[in-house]
């Protein structure tokens, strides 16, 4: 087999591998939960201490707050969490799904925190 054929085969095989497992789905209904892992924990504004908290999860959900949230900031990359959809805003403009609120439980610390997926509600800035 030629080298170019091997590379193409490897790319096609890699493309067929899902980036997240089915257990790491995104909750779509209030009360629904999913498993995920912490990817990154930081500040709302990059490298600006006291600007709030931001946390990214392996299922693609990013949560953010103007406040510093110690329970979230204690989380470390790779840790398992359970994320549950707490609320979905109503009367949003088409294609604007910002403002969903999630409750996350860190399965190492067993601490919970509740954060939105955006700094603004749907229809806002």
N, C-alpha and C positions, 0 to 999 in steps of 0.2 A: 504494500500500500504506500502511495506517495505521501510525502510530508504534508502537502496542501490538503489532501483528502483527510488525513488524520486530524488536522486543525479544524476543518469544517465539521467533521464528525464530532469532535470534542465540543465545539461551539453549539451544535444542535443538541447534543446531550445535555449540556449545561443549561441551555435555554428552556429545556423541558422540565428542569427541576424547579419547583415552586420556591419562591424566596421566603415564604412563611408557611408554617404548617397549618392544617385546617383548624387546629386548636388555637392558633393565633389569629383568628379572624377578628373582624371589627364588629362590635355589638351594634345592631341597627335598631333594636326596639328597647324602649325604656324597661329596665330591669334585667336585660340580657347581659351576660358576662362572657369574657374570653380570657384566655391565658396569653401572656406575652413576656418579654424580657426587657429590662432597661437597656437602652442603647447609649443614651447620653443624658447627663444631668448638668445643668448650667444656669446661668443667669438670663433674665429676659432680654437684656441688652448685652451683646457679646462682650465679655470681659469687663463688665461694669458692676462691681459689687454693690449690693443694695438695690438693684434695679428690678428685683423680682426673681421668680423661679421659672425655669423651662425644663421640661423633661420629654425625651423622645423614646418611644417604645418600638419594639421589633415588628409590631403589626401595622406600623405606619402612622399611628396616632401620636401627635405632638400636643402637649398640654402646656399652658402658660398662665402666669399670674403676675400682676403688678406687685403683689406682696411676696415676701420671702416665706416659703413654706418649708419649715424644718423637716417635716415628715418626708417630703419629696426629696429634699436635698441630702437626706441620709441614705438614699438609695444609691446603689453602685452599678455600673455597667455589668450586664450579664445576669443580674439577679432576676428571679422569677417574680411576676406580679399577676394579680387578678384584676382586670379592669371591667367595670360595670357601667353601662350607660344610665345616668341618673335622670337627665332631662334633655328634651329637644325643643328649641324655641318654635313658636307658632307664628303663622302669617309672614313667613319669610319670602323675599323676592325669589323668582325662579333662579335656580342654579346657585343660590347663596345658602350653603348649609353650615355656616359658622355658628358658633355659640352652643354647641352640644357640650353638656357637662358630664364628666365621668368621675366615678369614685374608684380609686386605685388602692389595693391592699398589697403592700410589699410582703411577700411570703417569707422573707428572712426576719424582718423586724416585727411583722404583723401590725405595723402602723398603717393607718388609712389617711388618705387626703383626697379632697374633691377639687377638681380644677376644670376650667373650660378649655376647649380646643382652639380658642382664638382670643385675642385681646379685646375684640369687639363682637357684639351680637350680630346676627344677620341683619342686613339693611343698614348697619352702622358704617363708620369710617373705614 
